[in-house]
Amino acid sequence: MATDEERQPLIDGDGPQSAGHLLGIESTAVRHGFVQKVYGILGVQLLVTTVIGGLVMNYAATASKSNPSLVMGLLVLSSVVTLGMMFVFICCPDTMRNSPTNYILLTAFTVAEAVLVGVISAQYTKESVMMVLAVTVLVVLGLTLFACQTKYDITGFAPYFVAFSMVMCGFGLVLWIASLCGAGGSPAFHGLRLVYAVCGALLFSGFIVFDTQMIVGGKHTKYQFSIDDYCMAAINLYLDIVQLFLFLLELFGDRR
């Protein structure tokens, strides 16, 4: 049975979104259940990614010399599936609110992302990958604690996050085109890649705080996930963590 405190509404009825009722969040107990569900899904995603990514990394590190076309095929296939799933999430958001369809898509996306992470990690030494993984865990824990404890509403900066993301997409596209044109070996290009990795790590560190506050909610948070968006909330935070890991790997990893 919920206590009196748990029966208190999360947001006053005359708040900016008339809040909890529009989102289906009417009590602290409901929000707590939502948070537990999201982090339960996220935990499984990260566990699956670690296991599959580790296996793929070990295989790709060996096969890159004996059968590089197979490794490239894994990279292309996982990238296509990941992008395809993201288009589904964006264009058909209702599919991620219907069970079991949402769990099927979530599983396919997680496995594809795990393979992608494994193939990319195979380009680095195992020791540096483990070091970056440990750093990522510490950073994520620290950012999560900050997001839950701070009274500052990071979700109010959503337009700036979107603008920064667009700049990063353009930056990445320029680097990719420059690499295709044969500029990849120059010191200037290497410096630009490091700048890109630093900016990416900062951006997704901010997104971790942003999405955590949208998941946890509270009176000081302007935007929150609906309780039906538990899969999308887990995917958002999962992508933030994976991207942070990959950018940190670019910064601190030792290539083979």
C-alpha positions in Angstrom: 0.0 0.0 0.0 1.3 3.4 -0.9 2.2 5.8 1.9 0.8 9.3 2.2 4.0 10.7 0.7 3.8 8.3 -2.3 0.3 9.5 -3.0 1.4 13.1 -3.4 1.4 14.2 -7.0 4.8 14.7 -8.7 3.9 18.0 -10.2 1.1 20.5 -9.3 -2.0 20.3 -11.4 -1.5 23.9 -12.6 2.1 23.3 -13.7 3.5 23.9 -17.2 2.2 20.6 -18.6 -0.6 20.3 -16.0 1.8 17.8 -15.5 1.5 14.4 -14.2 -1.9 13.6 -15.6 -0.9 14.4 -19.1 2.1 12.1 -18.8 0.2 9.3 -16.9 2.4 10.0 -13.9 0.2 10.6 -10.9 2.2 9.6 -7.9 5.8 9.2 -6.7 5.2 5.4 -6.5 4.3 5.2 -10.2 7.4 7.2 -11.1 9.6 5.0 -8.9 8.2 1.9 -10.7 8.9 3.5 -14.1 12.5 4.3 -13.1 13.1 0.8 -11.9 11.7 -0.6 -15.1 13.9 1.6 -17.3 17.1 0.9 -15.4 16.3 -2.8 -15.3 16.0 -2.8 -19.1 19.2 -0.6 -19.4 21.1 -3.1 -17.1 20.2 -6.0 -19.4 21.2 -4.0 -22.5 24.6 -3.1 -21.1 25.2 -6.7 -19.9 24.3 -8.1 -23.4 26.5 -5.4 -25.0 29.4 -6.3 -22.8 29.2 -10.0 -23.4 28.5 -9.9 -27.2 30.8 -7.0 -27.7 33.6 -8.8 -25.9 33.1 -12.0 -28.0 32.9 -10.0 -31.3 36.0 -8.0 -30.3 38.1 -11.1 -29.7 36.9 -12.7 -32.9 37.3 -9.6 -35.1 40.8 -9.0 -33.7 41.8 -12.4 -35.1 39.7 -12.4 -38.2 40.8 -8.9 -39.3 44.1 -10.5 -40.6 42.7 -13.8 -41.9 39.3 -12.7 -43.2 39.0 -8.9 -43.2 36.0 -8.9 -45.6 34.0 -10.8 -43.0 34.8 -8.2 -40.3 33.8 -5.4 -42.7 30.6 -7.3 -43.4 29.8 -7.4 -39.7 30.5 -3.7 -39.4 28.3 -2.8 -42.3 25.4 -5.1 -41.3 25.4 -4.0 -37.7 25.5 -0.3 -38.8 22.6 -0.8 -41.3 20.5 -2.6 -38.7 21.2 0.1 -36.1 20.3 2.9 -38.4 17.2 1.1 -39.6 16.0 0.6 -36.0 16.7 4.3 -35.2 14.5 5.3 -38.2 11.8 3.0 -36.8 12.1 4.7 -33.3 11.8 8.2 -34.9 9.2 7.6 -37.5 7.0 5.1 -35.7 7.3 5.9 -32.0 4.1 4.1 -31.1 5.7 0.7 -31.9 7.9 1.2 -28.8 4.9 1.6 -26.6 3.3 -1.8 -27.6 4.5 -5.0 -26.0 6.0 -7.4 -27.1 6.9 -5.5 -30.3 8.9 -3.0 -28.4 11.0 -5.7 -26.7 11.6 -7.4 -30.0 12.9 -4.2 -31.6 14.8 -3.4 -28.5 16.6 -6.8 -28.6 17.4 -6.4 -32.3 18.8 -2.9 -31.7 20.9 -3.9 -28.7 22.4 -7.0 -30.5 23.3 -4.9 -33.5 24.8 -2.1 -31.4 26.8 -4.7 -29.4 28.3 -6.2 -32.6 29.1 -2.7 -33.8 30.8 -1.8 -30.5 32.8 -5.1 -30.7 34.1 -4.5 -34.2 35.1 -1.0 -33.3 36.8 -2.1 -30.1 38.8 -4.7 -32.0 40.9 -1.9 -33.5 42.3 -1.2 -30.0 44.3 -3.2 -27.5 42.3 -5.2 -25.0 44.0 -3.4 -22.1 43.0 0.0 -23.3 39.4 -1.1 -24.0 39.2 -2.4 -20.4 40.6 0.9 -19.1 38.2 3.0 -21.1 35.3 0.8 -20.0 36.2 1.3 -16.4 36.5 5.1 -16.9 33.1 5.1 -18.6 31.5 3.3 -15.7 32.9 5.8 -13.2 31.8 8.8 -15.4 28.3 7.4 -15.9 27.9 6.8 -12.1 29.1 10.3 -11.3 26.9 12.0 -13.9 23.9 9.9 -12.7 24.4 11.0 -9.1 24.7 14.6 -10.3 21.6 14.4 -12.4 19.6 13.0 -9.5 20.9 15.4 -6.8 21.1 18.7 -8.6 18.2 21.1 -8.5 19.3 22.6 -11.9 17.0 21.6 -14.7 19.2 20.4 -17.6 16.2 19.5 -19.7 15.5 23.2 -20.2 18.6 23.3 -22.4 17.1 20.9 -25.0 17.4 23.4 -27.9 21.1 23.8 -27.2 21.7 20.1 -27.1 20.0 19.8 -30.5 22.1 22.6 -32.0 25.3 21.0 -30.6 24.3 17.6 -32.0 23.7 19.1 -35.5 27.2 20.8 -35.3 28.7 17.5 -34.4 27.0 15.7 -37.3 28.4 18.3 -39.7 31.8 18.0 -38.1 31.8 14.3 -38.4 30.6 14.4 -42.0 33.5 16.8 -42.9 36.0 14.5 -41.2 34.6 11.5 -43.1 34.8 13.2 -46.5 38.4 14.4 -45.7 39.3 10.8 -44.8 37.9 9.6 -48.1 40.0 12.2 -49.9 43.2 10.9 -48.4 43.7 13.4 -45.6 43.5 10.8 -42.9 47.3 10.6 -42.3 48.0 14.3 -41.7 48.8 15.6 -38.2 46.1 18.3 -38.7 43.5 15.6 -39.4 44.6 13.7 -36.3 44.2 16.8 -34.2 40.7 17.5 -35.6 39.7 13.9 -34.7 40.8 14.5 -31.2 38.8 17.7 -31.0 35.8 15.9 -32.4 36.2 13.1 -29.8 36.5 15.6 -26.9 33.4 17.5 -28.1 31.5 14.2 -28.5 32.4 13.0 -25.0 31.2 16.3 -23.6 28.0 16.2 -25.6 27.0 12.7 -24.5 28.0 13.4 -20.9 25.5 16.2 -21.1 22.9 13.9 -22.7 23.4 11.4 -19.8 22.4 14.1 -17.3 19.6 15.3 -19.6 18.1 11.9 -20.2 18.5 10.8 -16.5 16.5 13.9 -15.4 13.8 13.1 -17.9 13.6 9.5 -16.5 13.8 10.4 -12.8 11.6 13.5 -13.1 10.7 15.7 -10.2 9.2 19.1 -9.5 12.2 20.9 -10.8 12.3 19.0 -14.2 10.5 20.7 -17.1 10.3 17.6 -19.4 9.8 14.0 -18.4 9.3 10.7 -20.2 5.8 9.2 -20.3 5.4 6.0 -18.4 4.6 4.2 -21.7 8.0 5.3 -23.0 10.1 3.0 -20.8 11.8 1.3 -23.8 12.6 4.6 -25.5 13.9 6.0 -22.2 16.2 3.0 -21.8 17.4 3.2 -25.4 18.2 6.9 -25.1 20.3 6.4 -22.0 21.9 3.3 -23.5 22.9 5.2 -26.6 24.4 8.0 -24.5 26.5 5.5 -22.6 27.7 3.6 -25.7 28.6 6.8 -27.5 30.4 8.2 -24.5 32.4 4.9 -24.4 33.3 5.1 -28.1 34.4 8.7 -27.9 36.5 8.0 -24.8 38.0 5.0 -26.7 38.9 7.4 -29.5 40.6 9.7 -27.0 42.4 7.2 -24.8 42.5 3.9 -26.6 45.7 2.4 -28.0 45.2 1.2 -31.5 46.6 -2.2 -32.5 
